[in-house]
Amino acid sequence: MRPVFVLMFAAMAAAAQSPAPQPPRPPGGGWRKVETPKPVQAPAEEAAPKAPEAAKPGTESNETPTFKAGTTLVRIDVQVVNNKQPLPGLKSSDFVLKEEAVERHIEYFGQESEPLQVLLLLDVSGSMGKLLREMATVAQEALSSLKPEDQIAVALFSRRAEFTQELTGEKRLAVVALQDAPMDHNLGAGTAINDSILQVTDYLKQQPPFAGRRALIILTDNGGVHYQLPDEKVVRALSENDTVLNAIVAPGTKPPPAMPKGADVNTDFTPANVFRLAEDTGGEVLRADKAGARFQEMLERIRNRYSLGITATPAPEGAFRRLQVELSAEARRRYPKAEVHARSGYYAQGRTDSAQAQPPAAQQ
């Protein structure tokens, strides 16, 4: 037994002289360096909340601007046409944006970098067969111009509307839907344009927020009469979804004559007018001498539009705030014949905290 005790005492003595065991190494190897916290210097006074930063003139933003809680970004989709062709290469400083005749600072500016949601609404009434077949022929080539992050949907209408392909990034699915469009569809007799557009906007309301531009392309002969569904209601629905309506119309299609005025006029009935819907939302109307070529052209023109953004002005819910977009004096000097297409205004979503959203102020 004595040798055993001797060995035990020797082991205990060696342990007492050795350093204490180290803690286990953290995952990833190495020891964590503990920084000595620096003293926090209190500011002399509370700084006022900063407004969202505008993109620098001459640059395009790939990111959706972040606005403080309680503020609403108003997107203005703008098309500039010079000699009937889209005018590229403009900067934020080339635009002047006014709200209720007061100049606003452009807080966000972008162009081709933004993803697109394109919704095709195709009139399948009896007179549209030839144009539908022409679009179906070029469907694959036309949609190949869309980027991977873009989405597309296809809906058909006559008396009522239905989606044959909901929003998708799979362009091949939209191609199939377009190629099937000329086939017989049991959607009733007639052409209910405004009702069908409202079905599309109702669908958009159910979709998650989209950090890009939305464009509705309607192919139609602009026929039909609406009952108790005025254009103002449709423009508002498109505006609330930040959607620009563009139209491809059958050859020879013209805007309807102005509604007569008088006590004996029944205003419950109004003629279809995609020309007005396009104008009020900032879109365009192309006449389809060749629907396939016009479809491809329309997609290219939508891609080349500009996006401007401002913070919504505090106002009673539903109040219409008029907008005006024009070229600056310098840009107008360079392009004297250029035309600017933009939405005519937006509907306020209710008052916001005055500390978070400021009323329009003249641009410095």
C-alpha positions in Angstrom: 0.0 0.0 0.0 2.8 2.5 0.8 4.0 2.7 -2.8 0.4 3.6 -3.9 0.1 6.5 -1.4 3.5 7.8 -2.5 2.3 7.9 -6.1 -1.0 9.6 -5.1 0.8 12.4 -3.2 3.2 12.9 -6.1 0.3 13.4 -8.6 -1.4 15.9 -6.2 1.7 17.9 -5.9 2.2 18.1 -9.7 -1.4 19.2 -10.2 -1.0 22.1 -7.7 2.0 23.5 -9.5 0.4 23.3 -13.1 -1.7 26.3 -14.5 -5.4 26.3 -14.2 -7.3 24.6 -17.1 -8.3 26.9 -19.9 -11.9 27.5 -20.9 -13.1 25.7 -24.1 -12.2 27.6 -27.4 -15.2 29.3 -29.0 -16.5 27.9 -32.2 -14.5 28.8 -35.3 -11.1 28.9 -33.4 -9.2 31.7 -31.8 -10.1 33.8 -28.7 -12.7 36.5 -28.9 -11.2 39.9 -28.4 -13.2 41.9 -25.9 -13.2 45.5 -26.9 -13.2 48.2 -24.3 -16.5 50.1 -24.8 -15.9 53.7 -25.8 -17.8 56.3 -23.9 -20.9 57.5 -25.6 -21.1 61.2 -26.1 -24.5 62.6 -25.8 -25.4 65.1 -28.6 -25.9 68.7 -27.6 -29.5 68.6 -28.9 -31.8 66.1 -30.5 -31.2 66.0 -34.2 -34.3 66.3 -36.4 -35.3 63.1 -38.4 -33.6 63.1 -41.8 -35.7 63.0 -44.9 -35.1 60.0 -47.3 -32.0 60.6 -49.4 -32.5 61.3 -53.1 -30.5 59.5 -55.7 -27.6 61.7 -56.8 -28.3 63.4 -60.1 -27.1 61.3 -63.0 -27.3 58.1 -61.1 -29.8 55.3 -61.0 -30.8 53.5 -57.8 -30.9 49.7 -57.7 -32.5 49.7 -54.3 -36.0 50.7 -53.1 -35.7 53.7 -50.9 -36.5 53.1 -47.2 -38.9 55.6 -45.7 -39.8 56.0 -42.0 -42.8 54.3 -40.5 -46.0 56.3 -41.2 -44.8 57.7 -44.5 -45.9 56.7 -48.0 -43.8 56.6 -51.1 -45.6 58.0 -54.2 -44.2 56.4 -57.3 -44.5 58.3 -60.6 -43.8 56.3 -63.7 -42.7 58.7 -66.5 -42.3 58.2 -70.2 -40.3 60.7 -72.2 -40.7 60.5 -76.0 -38.7 62.4 -78.6 -39.5 62.0 -82.3 -41.9 59.2 -81.3 -39.1 57.2 -79.6 -38.3 56.8 -75.9 -35.6 59.2 -74.7 -33.0 57.4 -72.6 -30.1 58.8 -70.5 -32.0 61.5 -68.6 -31.0 62.4 -65.0 -33.1 63.3 -62.0 -32.0 67.0 -62.5 -33.6 66.9 -66.0 -37.1 66.6 -64.4 -39.3 69.1 -62.6 -42.1 67.5 -60.5 -44.9 69.6 -59.0 -47.7 68.7 -56.6 -50.6 71.1 -56.6 -48.4 73.6 -58.5 -45.7 73.5 -55.9 -42.3 72.1 -56.9 -41.3 68.9 -55.0 -37.8 67.5 -54.4 -37.4 64.2 -56.2 -36.4 61.7 -53.5 -36.0 58.6 -55.6 -34.9 58.2 -59.3 -34.5 55.0 -61.3 -34.9 53.5 -64.8 -34.0 50.2 -66.3 -32.7 48.7 -63.1 -36.1 48.2 -61.6 -38.0 44.9 -61.9 -41.3 44.9 -63.8 -44.7 43.3 -63.3 -46.4 43.2 -66.6 -50.1 42.2 -66.8 -51.6 41.4 -70.2 -55.3 41.9 -70.5 -56.5 40.6 -73.9 -59.9 41.3 -75.5 -61.1 37.9 -76.9 -64.4 39.3 -78.4 -65.1 38.2 -82.0 -63.4 41.1 -83.7 -60.0 40.5 -82.1 -59.1 37.1 -83.5 -56.5 38.3 -86.0 -54.7 40.5 -83.5 -54.6 37.7 -80.9 -53.1 35.3 -83.4 -50.4 37.9 -84.3 -49.5 38.3 -80.7 -49.4 34.6 -80.1 -46.9 34.2 -83.0 -44.3 36.5 -81.4 -45.0 35.7 -77.8 -41.8 33.8 -77.1 -39.5 36.3 -78.8 -41.3 39.3 -77.2 -41.2 37.9 -73.6 -37.5 37.0 -74.0 -36.7 40.7 -73.5 -37.9 40.4 -69.9 -35.3 39.9 -67.2 -35.2 37.0 -64.7 -36.6 39.2 -61.9 -39.5 40.4 -64.0 -43.0 38.8 -63.6 -45.8 38.5 -66.1 -49.5 37.5 -66.0 -52.1 36.9 -68.7 -55.9 37.6 -68.4 -58.6 37.3 -71.1 -61.9 39.2 -71.2 -65.0 39.9 -73.1 -68.1 40.2 -70.9 -66.1 39.1 -67.9 -62.4 38.4 -67.3 -60.4 35.5 -66.1 -56.7 34.9 -65.5 -55.2 32.1 -67.6 -51.8 32.7 -66.0 -51.2 34.5 -62.7 -48.1 36.5 -62.0 -45.0 34.3 -62.6 -41.3 34.6 -63.3 -41.6 31.6 -65.6 -41.9 33.2 -69.0 -42.6 29.9 -70.8 -45.9 29.6 -68.9 -47.0 33.1 -70.1 -46.0 32.1 -73.6 -48.3 29.1 -73.5 -51.2 31.3 -72.2 -50.6 33.8 -75.0 -50.6 31.1 -77.6 -53.8 29.7 -76.2 -55.5 33.1 -76.2 -56.9 32.9 -79.8 -58.8 29.7 -78.9 -62.5 29.9 -78.0 -63.2 31.1 -74.5 -66.6 31.1 -72.9 -66.4 34.6 -71.4 -69.8 35.9 -72.6 -70.8 38.4 -75.3 -69.7 42.0 -75.2 -66.7 44.0 -74.2 -66.6 45.0 -70.5 -63.3 46.9 -70.3 -63.7 48.8 -67.1 -65.1 45.8 -65.2 -62.2 43.7 -66.4 -59.6 46.2 -65.4 -61.1 46.4 -61.9 -60.8 42.6 -61.7 -57.1 43.0 -62.4 -56.6 45.7 -59.8 -58.5 43.5 -57.2 -56.1 40.7 -58.0 -53.1 43.1 -57.5 -54.4 44.2 -54.1 -54.1 40.6 -52.9 -50.4 40.3 -54.0 -47.5 41.0 -51.7 -45.8 44.4 -52.0 -43.7 44.7 -55.1 -40.5 46.7 -55.2 -40.7 47.7 -58.9 -42.9 49.1 -61.6 -46.3 47.7 -62.6 -47.7 48.0 -66.1 -51.0 46.8 -67.5 -51.1 46.3 -71.3 -54.6 45.9 -72.7 -55.3 44.7 -76.3 -58.7 45.8 -77.4 -60.9 47.5 -80.0 -62.2 49.9 -77.3 -65.8 48.9 -77.8 -68.6 48.6 -75.3 -70.5 50.7 -72.9 -70.3 50.7 -69.1 -73.1 51.0 -66.7 -72.5 53.0 -63.5 -68.8 52.3 -63.8 -67.1 55.6 -64.7 -63.5 56.0 -65.8 -62.7 57.9 -62.6 -63.2 54.8 -60.5 -60.9 52.8 -62.7 -58.2 55.5 -62.7 -58.3 55.5 -58.9 -58.0 51.7 -58.7 -55.0 51.8 -61.0 -53.4 54.7 -59.1 -53.8 53.0 -55.7 -51.9 50.0 -57.1 -49.2 52.1 -58.8 -50.2 50.6 -62.1 -49.8 52.4 -65.5 -52.2 51.4 -68.2 -50.9 51.0 -71.8 -53.1 50.1 -74.7 -52.7 48.4 -78.0 -55.8 49.1 -80.0 -57.2 47.8 -83.3 -56.5 49.7 -86.5 -58.9 52.6 -86.9 -59.8 52.8 -83.2 -60.4 56.4 -82.0 -61.4 57.9 -78.7 -65.1 58.2 -78.1 -66.8 61.6 -78.6 -67.2 63.8 -75.6 -70.2 63.1 -73.5 -73.0 65.5 -74.1 -74.1 67.7 -71.1 -77.6 68.4 -69.9 -80.3 67.4 -67.5 -81.7 64.8 -69.9 -78.4 63.0 -70.3 -78.2 59.6 -68.6 -74.7 59.6 -67.1 -75.1 56.0 -65.8 -73.9 54.9 -69.3 -70.4 55.8 -70.4 -68.5 54.6 -73.5 -65.2 52.7 -73.2 -62.2 55.0 -73.3 -58.8 53.4 -72.9 -57.3 56.6 -74.3 -58.3 58.5 -71.2 -57.2 55.7 -68.9 -53.8 55.6 -70.5 -53.5 59.4 -70.3 -54.5 59.7 -66.7 -52.1 57.0 -65.5 -49.2 58.1 -67.6 -49.4 55.3 -70.2 -49.4 55.2 -74.0 -51.7 54.0 -76.8 -50.3 52.2 -79.8 -52.4 51.3 -82.9 -51.9 47.7 -83.9 -51.4 47.6 -87.6 -49.3 44.6 -86.7 -50.2 43.5 -83.2 -47.1 41.3 -82.8 -44.6 44.1 -83.6 -46.6 46.6 -81.4 -46.5 44.1 -78.5 -42.7 43.9 -78.7 -42.4 47.6 -79.1 -44.6 48.2 -76.0 -42.5 46.0 -73.8 -39.4 47.9 -74.9 -41.0 51.2 -74.2 -42.1 50.2 -70.7 -38.6 49.1 -69.9 -37.3 52.5 -70.9 -39.6 54.5 -68.6 -38.3 56.4 -65.6 -39.4 56.1 -62.0 -39.6 59.2 -59.7 -40.5 59.0 -56.0 -41.7 61.5 -53.4 -43.1 61.3 -49.9 -46.9 61.6 -49.8 -48.2 64.9 -48.5 -50.3 64.7 -45.3 -53.9 65.1 -46.5 -57.4 63.7 -45.8 -57.9 60.2 -46.9 -59.1 60.0 -50.5 -58.1 63.5 -51.4 -56.7 63.8 -54.9 -53.3 65.4 -55.2 -52.5 66.7 -58.6 -49.1 66.0 -60.1 -47.3 67.6 -63.0 -44.0 66.3 -64.5 -42.1 68.2 -67.1 -38.5 68.6 -68.3 -36.2 71.2 -66.7 -35.4 74.3 -68.7 -32.0 72.9 -69.6 -33.5 69.5 -70.7 -36.2 71.3 -72.7 -33.5 73.4 -74.5 -31.8 70.1 -75.5 -35.0 68.3 -76.5 -37.6 71.0 -77.5 -40.0 68.6 -79.1 -40.0 65.9 -76.3 -43.3 64.8 -74.8 -43.6 63.7 -71.1 -46.3 61.2 -70.0 -46.9 60.7 -66.3 -49.9 60.0 -64.0 -52.1 63.0 -63.3 -52.0 62.6 -59.5 -52.5 60.3 -56.6 -55.1 59.7 -53.9 -54.0 60.4 -50.3 -54.2 57.4 -47.9 -54.9 59.6 -44.9 -53.0 62.1 -42.8 -49.6 61.0 -41.4 -47.5 62.3 -38.6 -46.3 65.8 -39.5 -42.9 65.0 -38.1 -42.5 62.1 -40.5 -43.8 63.5 -43.7 -43.4 67.1 -44.7 -45.7 69.1 -47.1 -44.4 70.1 -50.5 -41.6 72.6 -50.5 -39.9 74.3 -53.4 -36.8 72.6 -54.6 -33.7 74.5 -53.7 
